[in-house]
Structure formats: structure tokens, C-alpha cells
Amino acid sequence: MSETWTKVDAYLSEVIIKLDPSYAAVSIASRAAGLPDIAVSAAEGKQLYLFAKMSGAKRILEIGTLGGYSTLWLARALPQDGHLTSLEYDPHHAEVARANLARAGAADRVAIKIGAALDLLPTLQGPFDFFFIDANKDDYPEYFRWALKLSRPGSVIVADNMVRGGKVANARSGDEAVEGVRQTMALAGAEPRVTATVIQTVGARGYDGYMLAVVN
């Protein structure tokens, strides 16, 4: 099935996503710099763009920059006076992302902060209109709590990799990443301040899913 999913993603990219060359350039430069090839797919990137655009986001917070592929999609959803803050633990990843965003003409609306997200989050001033969480999964519960602290009514929170190839349904997994996303779902499901869902996805990145939440 994974071969079919990849073929469909390629077809969708050609027919409806219609990537401009800057996105491929980010992917190529990131791989050449030795970054892991784990960025969102083109379809997922455009979905993030649409989510941010639909929500009218002017201030976006991204946790996990990698090479800046999702960052570029989100930055281009911003209005002229919008701004995106992205948190990245690895200085090399941040350096690559900054160069990628500069080549794509998006550096002026993005600030990449280097360090552990749980150290950086207390230094930020909210509210943010849109959050994209895509970093180490064992800290997802804390990232979610911080997103709530830095949000306002109407803020949108998207957390990636929430299905883990179906492992999320296994309460005895023993995998710290699985436990992290399970705890995050439990928090969102019990939190009266948000309305949330989790959607399963298939594609070039395999079988996974994301959480979509709106702050009430």
C-alpha cells in the first residue's frame, strides 16, 4: 500500500498542490546538509498553509523547525504584517533552515530561536493565533500545555505524528513517543478550553495522523 500512497501523493502534487521550485529547493538543500528526511509531505504542507490562512493567523508559533519546509508553508500563509516564531533545538538544523528561508524570500517574517523548546517557551509573549507542534514526541504534553498558555480564544493548534503507524492505540506500547502522543490526546480530550480531533493520514510519509484543536 505504501507504494500506492506515494504515487497518489505525487499525482496530487502535480495536479492540485502545484509546488513552486522553492519547496523542492528546501528539501534538496536539507538532505544535502545531512538533515533527516522527515519533513511533512507537500500535501501536508499545503494543508498547514490552508489551516493558517483560514484561521487568519498573524502570529504563528512552530515547535520544531528542521530544515524549514513546514516553516516556509506557514510563513507564506501570513499577511504582510504577520510573523512566525520557530523553535529548533539543533543549531545545525537552524542554520540550514535560515539559509533555506532566505533563498525562498521568507526570512523577513520568520525568527528561528535555538534551544530546548521547554526552555524557550517561557520566554515568549502570547497570544499566538496558530501553533504547529512537530518535535520530540515525549514532550508533546508540555508543548500542548504551553500552547494553551500562549493562546487566545480562536487559536488553532496542530500537532503532527499523532498516530505513529497505528501504535497510538496500544496502551502497552512502551514507546516514549507513543506515550507522549497518547498523553497529549488525553489532555486535549479532557480540556474544556479546546475542541479537538485527530485525523489519520496516509501518503509518502507512511501511515500517521495529526491533531487539530481550536481554543474555545
C-alpha positions in Angstrom: 0.0 0.0 0.0 2.8 2.5 0.8 3.9 2.5 -2.9 0.3 3.4 -3.9 0.2 6.2 -1.3 3.4 7.6 -2.6 2.1 7.5 -6.2 -1.1 9.3 -5.2 0.9 12.0 -3.3 3.0 12.6 -6.5 -0.2 12.8 -8.5 -1.8 15.3 -6.1 1.4 17.4 -6.0 1.3 17.7 -9.8 -2.4 18.3 -10.2 -3.6 20.3 -7.3 -0.8 21.3 -4.9 1.3 22.8 -7.7 4.6 23.3 -5.9 6.8 26.2 -6.9 10.5 25.3 -7.1 11.4 26.8 -3.8 9.9 23.9 -1.8 11.9 21.3 -3.7 15.0 23.5 -3.1 14.4 23.4 0.7 14.1 19.6 0.6 17.2 19.2 -1.6 19.3 21.5 0.5 18.2 19.9 3.7 19.1 16.4 2.6 22.5 17.7 1.2 23.2 19.2 4.7 22.6 15.8 6.3 19.2 16.5 7.9 16.9 13.6 8.4 14.2 13.3 5.6 11.3 13.6 8.0 9.6 16.9 7.0 5.9 17.0 6.2 4.8 16.0 2.7 3.8 18.5 0.1 0.1 17.7 0.7 0.6 18.1 4.5 2.5 21.4 4.0 -0.2 22.9 1.9 -2.8 21.7 4.4 -0.9 23.7 7.1 -0.9 26.7 4.8 -4.7 26.4 4.3 -5.3 25.9 8.0 -3.3 29.0 8.9 -4.9 31.0 6.0 -8.4 30.0 7.1 -7.8 31.0 10.7 -6.5 34.4 9.6 -3.3 33.8 11.6 -0.9 36.8 12.1 1.3 35.3 14.7 2.4 31.7 14.4 4.5 29.5 16.7 6.2 26.4 15.3 7.9 23.9 17.7 10.4 22.0 15.6 12.0 23.8 12.5 14.2 21.1 11.0 15.1 22.4 7.5 12.3 25.0 7.3 10.0 23.1 4.9 6.8 23.4 7.0 8.1 26.8 8.2 8.0 28.1 4.6 4.5 26.9 4.0 3.3 28.6 7.2 5.2 31.8 6.5 3.6 32.1 3.1 0.1 31.9 4.8 0.8 35.1 6.8 -0.4 38.5 5.8 2.2 41.3 5.2 2.3 42.2 8.9 2.4 38.6 10.1 5.3 36.9 11.9 6.3 33.3 12.6 8.5 32.2 15.5 10.1 28.7 15.1 11.9 26.9 17.9 14.7 24.5 17.0 17.0 22.5 19.3 19.7 21.7 16.8 21.9 24.7 15.8 22.9 23.0 12.5 19.2 22.5 11.6 18.5 26.1 12.4 21.4 27.3 10.2 20.1 25.2 7.3 16.6 26.4 7.8 17.6 30.1 7.9 19.5 29.7 4.6 16.6 27.9 3.0 14.1 30.5 4.1 16.4 33.3 2.9 16.6 31.7 -0.6 12.8 31.4 -0.6 12.4 35.1 0.3 10.6 34.3 3.6 13.4 35.2 6.1 11.9 38.6 6.9 8.9 37.2 8.6 10.5 34.3 10.4 12.5 34.2 13.6 14.2 30.9 14.5 15.2 30.6 18.1 17.8 27.9 19.1 17.5 25.8 22.2 15.3 23.4 24.0 11.7 24.3 23.5 10.8 23.9 27.1 13.4 26.5 28.0 12.4 28.9 25.2 8.6 28.7 25.6 8.5 30.6 29.0 10.4 33.5 27.3 7.7 34.0 24.6 4.9 36.6 24.8 1.5 35.4 23.6 -1.0 35.2 22.3 -0.3 33.3 19.1 -3.0 32.6 16.6 -1.7 29.3 15.2 0.6 26.6 16.6 2.3 23.8 14.8 3.9 21.2 17.0 6.3 18.8 15.3 9.3 17.9 17.6 10.2 15.3 20.1 7.1 13.4 20.9 7.8 12.6 24.6 7.5 16.4 25.4 4.2 16.8 23.4 2.1 17.0 26.6 4.1 20.0 27.8 4.2 21.6 24.4 0.4 21.3 24.3 0.1 22.9 27.8 2.3 25.8 26.7 0.3 26.3 23.5 -2.8 26.7 25.7 -0.9 29.3 27.9 0.2 31.2 24.8 -3.2 31.1 23.0 -6.4 33.1 22.8 -10.0 32.0 22.1 -9.9 31.0 18.4 -6.3 30.0 18.3 -5.6 26.8 16.3 -3.2 24.1 17.5 -1.9 21.4 15.1 0.2 18.6 16.4 1.8 16.2 13.9 2.7 12.5 14.1 -0.1 11.6 16.5 -1.0 8.1 15.2 2.5 6.6 14.9 1.6 4.0 12.4 -1.3 2.9 14.5 0.8 2.3 17.6 -1.2 5.0 19.4 -4.0 2.5 20.0 -1.6 0.3 22.0 -1.7 1.2 25.7 1.2 -1.1 26.4 3.5 0.1 23.6 6.4 1.1 25.9 7.5 3.6 23.3 8.1 7.0 24.8 6.9 8.8 21.6 3.7 6.8 21.6 3.2 7.5 25.3 3.8 11.2 24.6 1.1 11.5 22.0 -1.3 9.3 24.0 -1.0 11.7 26.9 -1.4 14.7 24.6 -4.7 13.2 23.3 -5.9 12.6 26.8 -5.1 16.1 27.8 -6.9 17.6 24.7 -9.9 15.3 25.2 -10.3 16.3 28.9 -9.5 20.0 28.4 -12.7 22.2 28.4 -10.8 25.1 26.8 -10.3 23.2 23.5 -12.3 21.3 20.9 -10.1 18.8 19.2 -10.0 15.8 16.8 -7.3 13.5 15.4 -7.2 12.6 11.7 -5.4 9.5 10.4 -3.4 10.1 7.2 -1.6 8.0 4.6 0.9 9.2 2.0 4.5 9.4 1.0 5.4 9.7 4.7 3.5 6.5 5.5 0.7 5.9 8.0 0.3 8.6 10.7 -2.0 11.5 11.6 -2.4 14.9 13.2 -4.3 16.5 16.0 -6.4 19.6 15.2 -7.6 21.7 18.1 -9.3 25.1 18.4 -9.2 27.1 21.7 -12.7 27.9 22.8 
